Amino acid sequence: MAERTLYEKYGGFSNVSKIVLSFYNTLLDNDEIGPFFDDVDMSRIVDHQTKFIASLLGGPASYTDKQLRQLHSHLEINNAHFDELEVVLRGTLLEHDMAADDVEVVVAEFGKRRPLIVR
């Protein structure tokens, strides 16, 4: 029998959607990260981020490296911003009762995308 993905283990798309909403609630209040979302269609961003986080958990709807680079190319995201995103992601996953080992797997997958997002 095939091993379940983290996506399946943690409830699929509906639960990932709840995680992403919590993630953005925290980010929007963050003085360093929040301004990136001024004048942004948040429903569209939440939809894209839900698909992205789902893919980090082994679910469907992943983005190519080229798409990730292109989507973030106009932003001045630096390493400190990315570090803060990792902290918020880690905290949000833990708040949603994800096991610490699983959180580290997801954060590591997220970290692999740093060169595509950071300028």
Secondary structure, DSSP 8 states (H G I E B T S, - for coil): -----HHHHTTHHHHHHHHHHHHHHHHHT-TTTGGGGTT--HHHHHHHHHHHHHHHTT-S----HHHHHHHHTTS---HHHHHHHHHHHHHHHHHTT--HHHHHHHHHHHHTTHHHH--
